[in-house]
């Protein structure tokens, strides 16, 4: 019985840890929004003016930096390819084509946004 507990816990922690991390991050963001809603409700109940910065925090979505994301993904792709090519074969190292394609897509989007901003 003791010999089977170690693999079970290993699998649970391996697959459970990322799930827990994502859950905690989502919970933190949800709690942050709930506190902002509470603050706005208290200001409205006490007939105080609601600052425009507080309202604009809800409406604004953080703008993603496509150029930065593309460069990071290209770096990940090159590093992954070199790492896998060193340890295994070219067939397995071709997995690096996934982040490479995503990086190129982000760079293309960044270029398209730049050209639209110029117009």
C-alpha positions in Angstrom: 0.0 0.0 0.0 2.8 2.4 0.8 4.4 1.8 -2.7 1.3 3.1 -4.5 0.8 6.3 -2.5 4.0 8.0 -3.8 3.0 7.8 -7.5 -0.5 8.9 -6.7 0.6 11.9 -4.7 3.2 12.7 -7.4 0.6 12.7 -10.1 -1.8 14.8 -7.9 0.9 17.4 -7.2 2.2 17.5 -10.8 -1.2 18.1 -12.3 -2.9 19.8 -9.3 -0.3 22.5 -8.7 -0.9 24.4 -12.0 -4.7 24.2 -11.5 -4.3 25.6 -7.9 -2.1 28.4 -9.1 -4.6 29.4 -11.9 -7.5 29.2 -9.4 -5.7 31.4 -6.9 -4.9 34.0 -9.6 -8.5 34.1 -10.8 -9.8 34.3 -7.2 -7.4 37.2 -6.5 -8.7 39.1 -9.6 -12.3 38.4 -8.7 -11.8 39.6 -5.1 -10.1 42.7 -6.3 -13.1 43.5 -8.6 -15.5 42.8 -5.7 -13.7 45.2 -3.4 -13.9 47.9 -6.1 -17.6 47.3 -6.5 -18.0 47.6 -2.7 -16.1 50.8 -2.7 -18.3 52.3 -5.4 -21.5 51.1 -3.7 -20.4 52.7 -0.4 -19.6 56.0 -2.2 -23.0 56.0 -3.9 -24.8 55.2 -0.6 -23.1 58.1 1.2 -23.8 60.5 -1.7 -20.2 61.1 -2.3 -18.8 61.6 -5.9 -17.3 58.5 -7.5 -13.8 59.3 -8.8 -13.5 58.9 -12.6 -10.3 56.9 -12.1 -12.2 54.3 -10.2 -14.8 53.9 -13.0 -12.2 54.0 -15.7 -10.4 51.1 -14.0 -13.3 48.9 -14.8 -13.6 50.0 -18.4 -10.0 49.9 -19.3 -8.4 46.6 -20.3 -4.7 46.4 -20.1 -3.2 46.7 -23.6 -1.1 43.8 -24.4 2.3 44.4 -25.9 2.3 42.2 -29.0 5.9 43.0 -30.0 7.2 42.0 -26.6 5.1 38.8 -26.5 6.3 37.9 -30.0 10.0 38.4 -29.1 9.6 36.4 -25.9 7.9 33.5 -27.8 10.6 33.5 -30.5 13.2 33.3 -27.7 11.3 30.4 -26.1 11.1 28.6 -29.5 14.8 29.0 -30.2 15.7 27.8 -26.7 13.3 24.9 -26.8 14.6 23.8 -30.2 18.2 23.9 -29.2 17.4 22.1 -25.9 15.4 19.3 -27.6 17.8 19.0 -30.5 20.7 18.5 -28.1 18.9 15.8 -26.1 16.7 14.1 -28.8 16.1 14.2 -32.5 15.0 16.8 -35.0 11.5 15.3 -35.1 10.9 15.9 -31.4 12.7 19.3 -31.6 10.1 20.4 -34.2 7.7 20.9 -31.3 9.4 24.3 -31.1 7.5 25.3 -34.2 4.4 25.9 -32.0 5.9 28.9 -30.0 7.7 30.0 -33.1 4.4 30.3 -35.0 2.8 32.1 -32.1 5.7 34.5 -31.9 5.6 35.3 -35.6 1.8 35.8 -35.3 2.3 38.3 -32.5 5.0 40.1 -34.4 2.6 40.3 -37.4 -0.2 41.7 -35.2 2.2 44.3 -33.8 3.2 45.4 -37.2 -0.4 45.6 -38.3 -1.3 47.7 -35.3 1.6 50.0 -35.9 0.5 50.5 -39.5 -3.1 51.2 -38.4 -1.9 53.7 -35.8 0.1 55.5 -38.5 -3.1 56.0 -40.6 
